Amino acid sequence: MLSENHRWNVLNEFVKKKTLLSHQVDTFDEFINDGITRVINECDINLKTKEFSCKYSFDEAYIPNPCIIKEDRSVRVMYPNEARQSDLTYSSPLFVNIKEEIVNDVGETEVNIHKRVITGNIPIMLRSSKCNLS
């Protein structure tokens, strides 16, 4: 059994090497870089009627760094302080590819692939791999 003094020494060494905040940032980065893709790949939607059936499958999640579209439709990088001052959310769009398979009552299949469809916005954590300050 470890003594209380030894436990505190281990904790102090951990905090010196890796801050408590870095654990949260690392977890967020793992979710953004791998977790979202795993969730997206598992979400298939199947619809069936008498006339046809549809299957939607999702893949290749992509999250860019936060940016802002100006009035002249130009795109530029957005920083956290700018978002705060403008009362905006420091976030990025979540793009996914959607594969749509439609089978009609005769059995003919039509496949449509929609590339990089915006499906939502993801708030970006400061100092994460997607933050423009990193």
C-alpha positions as CSV (number, residue, x, y, z in Angstrom):
1,M,0.0,0.0,0.0
2,L,1.3,3.5,-0.9
3,S,1.7,6.0,1.8
4,E,-0.2,9.2,1.7
5,N,3.0,11.2,1.2
6,H,4.0,9.0,-1.8
7,R,0.5,9.5,-3.3
8,W,0.9,13.3,-3.1
9,N,4.4,13.0,-4.7
10,V,2.9,11.0,-7.6
11,L,0.1,13.5,-8.1
12,N,2.5,16.5,-8.0
13,E,4.7,14.9,-10.6
14,F,1.7,14.2,-12.8
15,V,0.5,17.9,-12.5
16,K,4.1,19.1,-13.4
17,K,4.2,17.0,-16.5
18,K,0.6,17.2,-17.6
19,T,-1.7,20.0,-16.3
20,L,-5.2,19.2,-15.3
21,L,-6.5,21.2,-18.2
22,S,-4.4,19.3,-20.7
23,H,-6.4,16.1,-19.8
24,Q,-9.6,17.9,-20.8
25,V,-8.0,19.2,-24.0
26,D,-6.6,15.8,-24.9
27,T,-10.1,14.2,-24.4
28,F,-11.7,16.9,-26.6
29,D,-9.1,16.4,-29.3
30,E,-9.7,12.6,-29.2
31,F,-13.5,13.2,-29.6
32,I,-13.0,15.7,-32.5
33,N,-10.4,13.7,-34.3
34,D,-11.7,10.1,-33.8
35,G,-14.9,10.0,-31.7
36,I,-17.1,11.9,-34.1
37,T,-16.1,9.8,-37.0
38,R,-16.9,6.6,-35.1
39,V,-20.4,7.9,-34.1
40,I,-21.1,9.2,-37.6
41,N,-20.2,5.8,-39.2
42,E,-22.6,4.0,-36.9
43,C,-25.6,6.2,-37.7
44,D,-27.5,4.7,-40.6
45,I,-31.1,5.7,-41.3
46,N,-33.5,3.3,-43.0
47,L,-36.9,4.3,-44.3
48,K,-39.4,2.0,-45.9
49,T,-42.8,2.6,-47.6
50,K,-44.9,0.6,-50.0
51,E,-43.4,2.5,-53.0
52,F,-39.7,2.7,-52.1
53,S,-37.1,2.3,-49.4
54,C,-34.2,4.7,-48.6
55,K,-31.0,4.1,-46.7
56,Y,-28.8,7.0,-45.6
57,S,-25.3,6.3,-44.4
58,F,-22.8,8.9,-43.2
59,D,-19.0,8.9,-43.3
60,E,-15.8,11.1,-43.4
61,A,-16.6,13.7,-40.8
62,Y,-14.6,16.9,-41.3
63,I,-14.3,19.8,-38.9
64,P,-12.3,22.8,-40.0
65,N,-10.8,25.4,-37.7
66,P,-13.2,28.2,-36.7
67,C,-13.7,30.8,-39.4
68,I,-16.1,33.6,-40.2
69,I,-17.7,34.6,-43.5
70,K,-17.6,38.4,-44.0
71,E,-20.3,40.4,-45.8
72,D,-18.4,40.2,-49.1
73,R,-18.5,36.4,-48.8
74,S,-14.8,36.1,-48.1
75,V,-13.7,33.6,-45.4
76,R,-11.2,34.4,-42.7
77,V,-9.9,32.9,-39.5
78,M,-11.9,33.7,-36.3
79,Y,-10.2,33.9,-32.9
80,P,-11.8,33.3,-29.6
81,N,-11.6,36.9,-28.4
82,E,-13.3,38.1,-31.6
83,A,-16.1,35.6,-31.1
84,R,-16.5,36.8,-27.5
85,Q,-16.6,40.5,-28.5
86,S,-19.1,39.9,-31.3
87,D,-21.3,37.7,-29.1
88,L,-20.7,34.7,-31.4
89,T,-20.1,31.0,-30.5
90,Y,-16.5,29.9,-31.1
91,S,-17.5,26.9,-33.2
92,S,-16.9,25.1,-36.5
93,P,-19.3,23.4,-38.9
94,L,-19.4,19.6,-38.9
95,F,-19.3,18.4,-42.5
96,V,-20.1,14.8,-43.4
97,N,-20.6,12.8,-46.6
98,I,-24.0,11.3,-47.0
99,K,-24.7,8.3,-49.2
100,E,-28.4,7.9,-50.2
101,E,-29.6,4.6,-51.6
102,I,-33.2,4.6,-53.0
103,V,-34.7,1.3,-54.0
104,N,-38.1,1.6,-55.8
105,D,-40.9,-1.0,-55.9
106,V,-39.5,-2.5,-59.1
107,G,-36.1,-3.1,-57.4
108,E,-34.1,-0.5,-59.2
109,T,-31.5,1.2,-57.0
110,E,-30.5,4.8,-57.3
111,V,-27.4,5.9,-55.4
112,N,-26.6,9.5,-54.6
113,I,-23.5,10.7,-52.7
114,H,-23.7,14.2,-51.2
115,K,-20.2,15.5,-50.3
116,R,-19.4,17.6,-47.3
117,V,-22.9,18.5,-46.1
118,I,-23.1,20.7,-43.0
119,T,-24.9,18.8,-40.4
120,G,-24.3,21.0,-37.4
121,N,-21.8,23.2,-35.5
122,I,-19.3,22.0,-32.9
123,P,-18.2,24.4,-30.2
124,I,-14.4,24.5,-30.2
125,M,-12.4,24.3,-26.9
126,L,-9.7,26.8,-26.4
127,R,-6.1,25.4,-26.9
128,S,-7.5,22.3,-28.6
129,S,-6.1,21.1,-32.0
130,K,-8.9,22.9,-33.8
131,C,-8.4,26.2,-31.9
132,N,-6.7,29.0,-34.0
133,L,-4.6,29.9,-30.9
134,S,-2.8,26.5,-31.0
